[in-house]
Structures are given as structure tokens and as C-alpha cells.
């Protein structure tokens, strides 16, 4: 499947037509180079790449793994929205990768991710953790309802420091610990819309409080034209010349986002 973005428009005028069987743009001395010829030149080469790629790979094929993982032990911990009078959302993003310990249970864990009720369709502010050691009784394997979480690694947000040994959250009083599920995608190269696209490390939570989810999971594909107004690095970088920092050529960007859909949702126009 070729790209969906139409570039045969102002100001690009990419008039590449596969049916004309043009395979080279032959520039000539004494004739000005047209911007559409430079753009069409890329389309000719891209068509060659797409033709070869389509022979070897199916649309969406993994080229350089990249691996897909399903985690049915994505442990979730519901916490109160405020701690010691502070909204935990002020520093919650700084907690990713940080070790914590239950004050009563002695259970330790690493915080992997979080969800907020405002935008993630969860009941409470939720931390996702990987437990690293059992409790003080050597039997307890998860935090206790209502207990405080103690930092084992210090963090800083803004001009404020929270030190090792300080508490950073309080679990809700009942039903605070459940088992959720997530799917992850390791970084790799995928054959998407006739192009070999770099896909970053990605992870999405399928169900925050259940490890028996039912979803279709795939990559949402976004094509966009990026200008120097969007990305200043596209300005001319030739220091010492009169055109330094002048607006440069636009770019066609293809990016992906790991996403989940209802098992009965087959509207895949962006997949």
C-alpha cells in the first residue's frame, strides 16, 4: 500500500505517474531545475523500493525485529489522588523506574508506568509495578490496602526534592492491588505503506484491573507534512552564509502509535 498523502498539490506538484514508465529524471545544463523534478525523483526511487519491498514483505511485516510481548502480570496499585496535601500528579511522571517499599508489608517494587482518571479511563490514580521482593514475613507478595509507599530512590520535580525514606503515596483503603495486562512492542523496522519505517519501543495497557483482555492491537499510522515552522532544525544550517536560518524544504513524516481497538472494530483506515 503506497502512502496516502497526496503530494501532487501546491507547492510540491509531485506529478509522478507509474503508467508513464519514467525511471530517471535527466537534468540538462542551461535548464533550471524545477522543485517538482526533485520531488518526482524521490518518488521514482520510492516506487522502486516499494516494488521490491512488496515482493519480499507483506504490508506491516516486521523487517528488523522488534518483538511483541504480552504481559498478563502487569500489576496495578490504586493510590489516593493526594498525599500530604499534594496532588500526586505533580510528580507522578518522576516515579517511573523508581523503587518503592510498602511501609507495613515490606514488599518492594519498581514503578513501571501510571494512569490518571482524567485521561486513561481508570477508577483511581493507578501505578503499574513489578514486585521485586516479598514482605518482611517472607510471604506477602503485594502491597497492603491503605499503606504508605516509601521511596528507595530519591526524585526531584521542579525545585523540590523527595528523598530516600520519604513517603510518596498512600494506597486506597480497599481493593488497592489488582493484576492488569499490557502489550509491548520493541523497537524495530516495519514495512509500512511501501516504506521501511522505524517503530519505537511502545507499550499500552490493555486492561488496568484485569489480565484477561480481548482487543485487536496494531499500529496506527500517521502521515504528516512537517515544515520548518514545526521543526526549527529544517532551517538552513549553513553558518556564515546569507541564507543561514532560512526556511528549508518540508518533510513527509510517517510515524506509528501502538493502539488497541474493540475486537469487533474493523475500521482500519489508519492501520
KEKE-3310 file (N, C-alpha, C; in steps of 0.2 Angstrom, whole numbers, plus 5000, padded with zeros to 4 digits):
npx = (5004:5004:5009:4997:4996:4993:5004:5004:5000:4999:5013:5020:5018:5021:5021:5022:5019:5016:5012:5018:5030:5042:5059:5070:5076:5082:5093:5098:5111:5110:5097:5084:5083:5068:5058:5048:5053:5064:5056:5049:5059:5062:5051:5051:5062:5057:5046:5053:5059:5047:5041:5050:5050:5037:5037:5044:5040:5025:5012:5015:5024:5036:5053:5066:5068:5063:5050:5035:5026:5016:5010:5003:5004:5004:5005:4994:4992:4981:4981:4978:4973:4979:4993:4999:4994:4997:4995:4997:4999:5008:5021:5021:5025:5039:5041:5043:5052:5057:5061:5051:5044:5033:5026:5021:5020:5032:5035:5044:5045:5046:5041:5033:5024:5010:4993:4980:4965:4959:4962:4964:4954:4953:4948:4954:4969:4982:4996:5008:5017:5031:5034:5048:5053:5048:5038:5041:5038:5041:5032:5021:5016:5012:5007:4999:4982:4979:4991:5007:5018:5035:5050:5063:5073:5079:5070:5067:5057:5053:5059:5059:5064:5062:5067:5076:5068:5057:5039:5028:5016:4999:4990:4974:4960:4953:4954:4965:4976:4978:4978:4983:4985:4995:5002:5017:5029:5044:5057:5060:5061:5048:5038:5029:5016:5024:5036:5051:5049:5054:5050:5046:5051:5036:5022:5006:4993:4981:4970:4968:4964:4962:4968:4963:4961:4952:4955:4959:4975:4987:4996:4993:4994:5002:5003:5011:5015:5029:5035:5047:5042:5036:5047:5062:5074:5074:5077:5089:5106:5118:5130:5138:5134:5123:5110:5108:5099:5087:5071:5069:5067:5051:5046:5040:5033:5032:5024:5021:5009:5006:4991:4975:4960:4942:4937:4928:4929:4932:4937:4949:4956:4967:4977)
npy = (4994:5011:5027:5038:5051:5065:5072:5079:5093:5110:5116:5107:5099:5085:5075:5062:5048:5031:5024:5031:5026:5032:5032:5039:5055:5067:5079:5094:5104:5122:5123:5127:5119:5111:5112:5102:5092:5087:5082:5073:5064:5058:5051:5042:5034:5029:5022:5011:5005:5002:4993:4982:4979:4975:4963:4955:4957:4957:4969:4979:4970:4964:4969:4971:4964:4972:4965:4957:4958:4951:4955:4947:4949:4962:4972:4982:4996:5005:5022:5035:5051:5062:5066:5070:5082:5086:5085:5070:5070:5080:5075:5062:5057:5057:5046:5035:5020:5021:5014:5007:5004:4995:5002:4995:4982:4979:4974:4976:4986:4990:5005:5005:5012:5023:5028:5040:5046:5056:5055:5042:5032:5025:5020:5025:5035:5026:5016:5006:4992:4981:4969:4966:4960:4950:4953:4958:4947:4937:4931:4939:4946:4957:4974:4981:4986:5003:5006:5016:5021:5020:5029:5022:5026:5043:5057:5071:5085:5100:5112:5105:5092:5075:5063:5048:5037:5045:5046:5044:5041:5035:5020:5016:5012:5000:4985:4989:4983:4975:4964:4968:4970:4971:4976:4975:4982:4980:4991:4992:4989:4991:4986:4997:5005:5005:5009:5008:5008:5016:5010:5014:5009:5003:5003:4998:4999:4986:4981:4989:4983:4969:4954:4947:4951:4957:4962:4970:4973:4985:4995:5012:5023:5037:5050:5065:5082:5090:5106:5120:5128:5120:5111:5118:5113:5111:5123:5132:5127:5132:5140:5157:5160:5170:5165:5158:5150:5152:5146:5129:5115:5106:5091:5074:5065:5049:5041:5030:5023:5013:5004:5000:4991:4988:4971:4969:4980:4985:4996:5000:5011:5019:5010)
npz = (5000:4995:5001:5008:5008:4997:4986:4975:4974:4977:4987:4980:4969:4964:4951:4948:4939:4938:4927:4916:4915:4918:4923:4926:4930:4920:4921:4913:4907:4907:4909:4921:4937:4942:4956:4957:4949:4957:4968:4961:4957:4969:4971:4961:4965:4977:4972:4967:4978:4985:4976:4976:4990:4992:4985:4994:5007:5016:5019:5033:5039:5050:5049:5054:5068:5084:5093:5099:5114:5127:5143:5156:5169:5174:5186:5196:5206:5216:5221:5232:5226:5232:5242:5258:5257:5244:5227:5218:5205:5202:5203:5198:5186:5188:5195:5187:5185:5197:5213:5226:5243:5253:5268:5278:5274:5269:5256:5241:5226:5208:5200:5185:5176:5174:5177:5174:5181:5173:5160:5156:5158:5170:5187:5199:5203:5196:5199:5190:5193:5195:5206:5217:5228:5242:5257:5274:5281:5273:5265:5261:5245:5239:5240:5254:5258:5260:5265:5266:5253:5252:5247:5239:5231:5228:5221:5210:5207:5198:5209:5220:5231:5234:5246:5249:5259:5262:5261:5247:5242:5246:5247:5242:5253:5251:5240:5233:5226:5211:5196:5181:5163:5149:5133:5123:5112:5104:5099:5081:5063:5051:5037:5030:5021:5009:5013:5023:5039:5054:5070:5087:5104:5112:5123:5128:5140:5141:5150:5165:5177:5175:5169:5158:5144:5129:5114:5098:5093:5086:5075:5074:5060:5055:5044:5040:5035:5038:5042:5042:5052:5061:5065:5069:5066:5052:5046:5036:5039:5037:5043:5043:5030:5019:5019:5030:5042:5035:5029:5026:5015:5016:5025:5023:5035:5042:5055:5069:5081:5094:5097:5103:5099:5099:5098:5089:5080:5065:5057:5049:5043:5046:5050)
capx = (5000:5008:5007:4991:4997:4994:5009:5003:4997:5003:5018:5025:5017:5024:5017:5025:5014:5019:5010:5022:5037:5048:5063:5076:5075:5088:5094:5102:5115:5107:5090:5083:5080:5062:5057:5044:5058:5067:5052:5047:5065:5062:5045:5053:5066:5052:5042:5057:5059:5040:5040:5054:5048:5030:5038:5048:5036:5018:5011:5015:5029:5042:5059:5071:5064:5056:5046:5029:5026:5010:5011:4997:5005:5005:5002:4992:4991:4977:4983:4974:4975:4983:4997:5002:4991:4999:4992:5002:5000:5013:5027:5020:5030:5046:5041:5044:5059:5059:5060:5047:5043:5027:5028:5018:5021:5039:5036:5047:5043:5048:5036:5034:5020:5005:4987:4977:4957:4957:4963:4966:4948:4954:4944:4959:4976:4985:5003:5009:5023:5034:5037:5055:5054:5042:5037:5045:5036:5044:5026:5017:5019:5010:5006:4993:4977:4979:4998:5011:5024:5042:5054:5070:5077:5076:5067:5066:5052:5054:5064:5058:5067:5059:5072:5075:5064:5051:5033:5026:5009:4995:4986:4967:4958:4950:4954:4970:4980:4975:4983:4981:4988:4998:5006:5023:5032:5051:5059:5062:5059:5042:5037:5023:5015:5029:5042:5053:5048:5057:5045:5050:5048:5030:5018:5000:4989:4975:4966:4972:4962:4961:4973:4960:4958:4950:4956:4963:4981:4990:4999:4990:5000:5001:5007:5011:5020:5032:5038:5052:5039:5035:5053:5067:5080:5074:5080:5096:5111:5125:5133:5142:5131:5117:5104:5108:5092:5082:5067:5071:5061:5047:5047:5035:5034:5027:5025:5017:5007:5003:4985:4971:4953:4937:4938:4923:4930:4937:4938:4957:4959:4973:4981)
capy = (5000:5017:5032:5041:5059:5067:5077:5082:5099:5116:5119:5102:5097:5079:5073:5055:5043:5025:5022:5034:5022:5036:5029:5043:5062:5068:5086:5096:5111:5128:5122:5127:5113:5113:5108:5096:5087:5085:5078:5067:5060:5054:5046:5036:5029:5026:5017:5005:5002:4999:4987:4977:4978:4972:4957:4952:4958:4959:4976:4978:4965:4966:4968:4971:4964:4971:4959:4958:4954:4951:4954:4946:4951:4970:4973:4989:4998:5011:5026:5042:5057:5067:5064:5075:5088:5087:5081:5066:5071:5085:5072:5055:5056:5056:5040:5029:5017:5021:5008:5009:4999:4996:5004:4990:4975:4977:4972:4981:4985:4996:5008:5005:5016:5025:5030:5045:5045:5061:5053:5035:5028:5021:5022:5029:5036:5019:5014:4999:4990:4975:4967:4964:4956:4948:4957:4956:4940:4932:4928:4944:4947:4963:4979:4981:4991:5008:5008:5021:5019:5024:5029:5019:5031:5050:5060:5079:5088:5107:5114:5101:5085:5070:5059:5041:5036:5049:5043:5047:5039:5031:5016:5017:5008:4993:4983:4993:4979:4970:4962:4971:4967:4976:4973:4979:4982:4983:4995:4989:4992:4988:4988:5001:5009:5005:5012:5004:5014:5014:5010:5015:5005:5005:4999:5001:4995:4983:4982:4991:4979:4963:4951:4943:4956:4955:4968:4970:4978:4986:5001:5017:5026:5045:5054:5072:5086:5094:5112:5122:5131:5114:5109:5123:5110:5111:5129:5131:5127:5134:5146:5161:5162:5175:5161:5154:5150:5152:5140:5124:5111:5102:5084:5069:5061:5043:5039:5025:5023:5006:5006:4994:4993:4983:4965:4970:4986:4984:5002:5000:5015:5022:5005)
capz = (5000:4995:5006:5007:5007:4990:4986:4968:4976:4979:4982:4979:4962:4963:4946:4946:4936:4937:4920:4911:4914:4918:4928:4928:4929:4916:4921:4907:4908:4904:4910:4928:4940:4945:4963:4956:4947:4963:4972:4957:4958:4975:4970:4956:4969:4982:4969:4966:4985:4986:4972:4979:4997:4992:4983:4999:5013:5017:5022:5041:5041:5054:5045:5059:5075:5085:5096:5103:5121:5131:5150:5160:5176:5174:5192:5196:5213:5216:5226:5233:5222:5236:5248:5262:5254:5237:5221:5216:5198:5201:5202:5196:5180:5190:5198:5183:5186:5204:5218:5232:5248:5257:5275:5283:5271:5267:5249:5237:5219:5204:5196:5178:5172:5178:5173:5178:5179:5169:5153:5155:5159:5176:5193:5203:5201:5196:5197:5187:5196:5195:5213:5217:5234:5246:5263:5280:5284:5268:5262:5257:5239:5236:5245:5258:5257:5265:5267:5263:5249:5254:5242:5240:5226:5228:5215:5211:5202:5199:5214:5226:5231:5239:5247:5251:5265:5262:5258:5241:5240:5250:5244:5244:5259:5249:5233:5230:5222:5206:5191:5174:5157:5144:5127:5121:5105:5104:5093:5075:5057:5049:5030:5031:5015:5004:5016:5029:5045:5061:5075:5093:5109:5114:5127:5130:5145:5139:5155:5171:5183:5173:5165:5153:5140:5122:5110:5092:5094:5080:5074:5070:5056:5054:5039:5041:5032:5043:5040:5047:5057:5066:5067:5068:5063:5045:5043:5033:5045:5034:5046:5039:5024:5020:5019:5037:5046:5030:5029:5022:5012:5020:5025:5024:5041:5044:5062:5072:5088:5096:5099:5104:5097:5101:5094:5083:5077:5059:5054:5049:5038:5048:5052)
cpx = (5004:5006:5001:4991:4998:4999:5009:4998:5002:5006:5022:5025:5021:5019:5019:5019:5017:5017:5014:5029:5043:5053:5069:5073:5082:5089:5099:5105:5111:5099:5089:5080:5073:5061:5053:5048:5062:5063:5050:5053:5064:5056:5047:5057:5062:5048:5046:5058:5053:5039:5044:5052:5041:5031:5041:5043:5029:5017:5011:5020:5034:5048:5065:5068:5067:5053:5040:5028:5019:5012:5004:4998:5008:5002:5000:4990:4987:4979:4978:4977:4979:4987:5000:5000:4993:4996:4998:5004:5006:5020:5027:5024:5037:5047:5043:5051:5061:5057:5056:5046:5037:5029:5026:5021:5028:5041:5039:5045:5046:5042:5037:5030:5015:4999:4983:4969:4955:4958:4964:4960:4950:4950:4948:4965:4979:4992:5004:5016:5025:5037:5043:5057:5048:5043:5042:5044:5038:5038:5022:5020:5017:5008:5000:4988:4979:4986:5002:5016:5030:5046:5061:5075:5074:5074:5067:5061:5052:5060:5063:5061:5063:5064:5071:5073:5058:5045:5031:5019:5005:4990:4979:4965:4956:4952:4960:4975:4977:4980:4980:4985:4990:5001:5011:5025:5039:5053:5062:5060:5053:5041:5030:5022:5020:5035:5044:5054:5051:5051:5048:5047:5041:5027:5012:4997:4983:4969:4969:4970:4960:4966:4970:4957:4956:4950:4960:4969:4985:4994:4995:4996:4998:5006:5006:5016:5023:5036:5043:5049:5037:5042:5059:5073:5080:5076:5087:5101:5118:5127:5138:5140:5125:5111:5104:5102:5086:5077:5069:5065:5057:5048:5040:5037:5029:5029:5020:5015:5004:4996:4981:4964:4949:4938:4933:4924:4935:4938:4946:4960:4966:4978:4986)
cpy = (5006:5022:5035:5048:5061:5073:5081:5089:5104:5115:5114:5099:5090:5075:5066:5051:5037:5022:5025:5030:5026:5034:5033:5050:5065:5076:5088:5103:5116:5128:5123:5121:5115:5109:5102:5090:5084:5080:5072:5062:5055:5049:5041:5031:5026:5021:5010:5002:4999:4993:4981:4974:4974:4965:4952:4951:4959:4966:4975:4973:4968:4964:4967:4970:4969:4965:4961:4954:4956:4950:4953:4947:4958:4972:4980:4990:5005:5015:5032:5047:5062:5064:5069:5082:5090:5083:5077:5067:5076:5081:5065:5053:5054:5049:5034:5027:5018:5016:5011:5003:5001:4997:4998:4983:4973:4975:4978:4980:4991:4998:5008:5010:5019:5027:5035:5045:5051:5060:5046:5030:5023:5024:5027:5031:5029:5019:5007:4997:4983:4973:4964:4959:4955:4953:4954:4949:4935:4929:4933:4946:4953:4968:4978:4987:4997:5010:5013:5018:5023:5023:5026:5022:5038:5052:5068:5081:5096:5108:5110:5094:5081:5064:5052:5041:5040:5045:5047:5046:5035:5027:5017:5011:5001:4992:4987:4989:4974:4968:4964:4967:4972:4972:4978:4978:4984:4986:4991:4992:4988:4991:4991:5006:5010:5008:5008:5009:5011:5015:5010:5009:5008:5001:5002:4996:4993:4984:4984:4986:4972:4960:4946:4947:4953:4961:4966:4975:4978:4993:5006:5021:5033:5047:5061:5076:5091:5100:5115:5126:5126:5112:5114:5120:5110:5118:5128:5132:5129:5141:5150:5163:5166:5171:5157:5155:5151:5146:5135:5120:5107:5095:5080:5065:5055:5041:5034:5026:5016:5008:4999:4996:4987:4977:4965:4976:4985:4990:5003:5005:5019:5017:5003)
cpz = (5000:5000:5004:5006:5000:4990:4979:4969:4977:4986:4980:4971:4960:4958:4944:4944:4934:4929:4914:4910:4914:4924:4930:4926:4926:4916:4915:4909:4904:4906:4918:4931:4943:4951:4962:4953:4953:4967:4968:4957:4964:4975:4966:4960:4974:4979:4968:4973:4986:4982:4974:4986:4997:4989:4989:5005:5012:5020:5030:5043:5045:5050:5049:5065:5080:5088:5099:5109:5124:5138:5153:5167:5177:5180:5193:5204:5213:5222:5227:5229:5225:5241:5251:5259:5247:5232:5218:5209:5197:5200:5200:5191:5182:5194:5194:5183:5193:5209:5224:5237:5252:5264:5279:5280:5271:5260:5245:5229:5215:5200:5189:5174:5177:5174:5178:5176:5174:5162:5151:5156:5165:5182:5198:5200:5202:5195:5195:5190:5195:5202:5212:5223:5238:5253:5268:5282:5278:5264:5258:5251:5235:5242:5248:5257:5262:5267:5263:5259:5251:5248:5243:5235:5227:5221:5216:5205:5204:5204:5220:5226:5236:5240:5249:5258:5266:5259:5252:5239:5246:5246:5246:5249:5257:5242:5230:5225:5217:5201:5184:5169:5152:5138:5125:5115:5106:5098:5087:5069:5054:5041:5030:5025:5011:5007:5022:5035:5051:5066:5082:5098:5111:5119:5129:5135:5142:5144:5161:5177:5181:5168:5159:5148:5133:5118:5103:5094:5087:5080:5070:5066:5054:5049:5040:5037:5037:5040:5045:5053:5063:5069:5065:5065:5055:5042:5041:5039:5042:5037:5042:5032:5024:5021:5026:5040:5041:5030:5024:5019:5018:5020:5026:5029:5041:5051:5064:5079:5089:5099:5100:5102:5099:5096:5088:5079:5071:5055:5054:5044:5040:5051:5046)
residu = (UNK:UNK:UNK:UNK:UNK:UNK:UNK:UNK:UNK:UNK:UNK:UNK:UNK:UNK:UNK:UNK:UNK:UNK:UNK:UNK:UNK:UNK:UNK:UNK:UNK:UNK:UNK:UNK:UNK:UNK:UNK:UNK:UNK:UNK:UNK:UNK:UNK:UNK:UNK:UNK:UNK:UNK:UNK:UNK:UNK:UNK:UNK:UNK:UNK:UNK:UNK:UNK:UNK:UNK:UNK:UNK:UNK:UNK:UNK:UNK:UNK:UNK:UNK:UNK:UNK:UNK:UNK:UNK:UNK:UNK:UNK:UNK:UNK:UNK:UNK:UNK:UNK:UNK:UNK:UNK:UNK:UNK:UNK:UNK:UNK:UNK:UNK:UNK:UNK:UNK:UNK:UNK:UNK:UNK:UNK:UNK:UNK:UNK:UNK:UNK:UNK:UNK:UNK:UNK:UNK:UNK:UNK:UNK:UNK:UNK:UNK:UNK:UNK:UNK:UNK:UNK:UNK:UNK:UNK:UNK:UNK:UNK:UNK:UNK:UNK:UNK:UNK:UNK:UNK:UNK:UNK:UNK:UNK:UNK:UNK:UNK:UNK:UNK:UNK:UNK:UNK:UNK:UNK:UNK:UNK:UNK:UNK:UNK:UNK:UNK:UNK:UNK:UNK:UNK:UNK:UNK:UNK:UNK:UNK:UNK:UNK:UNK:UNK:UNK:UNK:UNK:UNK:UNK:UNK:UNK:UNK:UNK:UNK:UNK:UNK:UNK:UNK:UNK:UNK:UNK:UNK:UNK:UNK:UNK:UNK:UNK:UNK:UNK:UNK:UNK:UNK:UNK:UNK:UNK:UNK:UNK:UNK:UNK:UNK:UNK:UNK:UNK:UNK:UNK:UNK:UNK:UNK:UNK:UNK:UNK:UNK:UNK:UNK:UNK:UNK:UNK:UNK:UNK:UNK:UNK:UNK:UNK:UNK:UNK:UNK:UNK:UNK:UNK:UNK:UNK:UNK:UNK:UNK:UNK:UNK:UNK:UNK:UNK:UNK:UNK:UNK:UNK:UNK:UNK:UNK:UNK:UNK:UNK:UNK:UNK:UNK:UNK:UNK:UNK:UNK:UNK:UNK:UNK:UNK:UNK:UNK:UNK:UNK:UNK:UNK:UNK:UNK:UNK:UNK:UNK:UNK)
# end
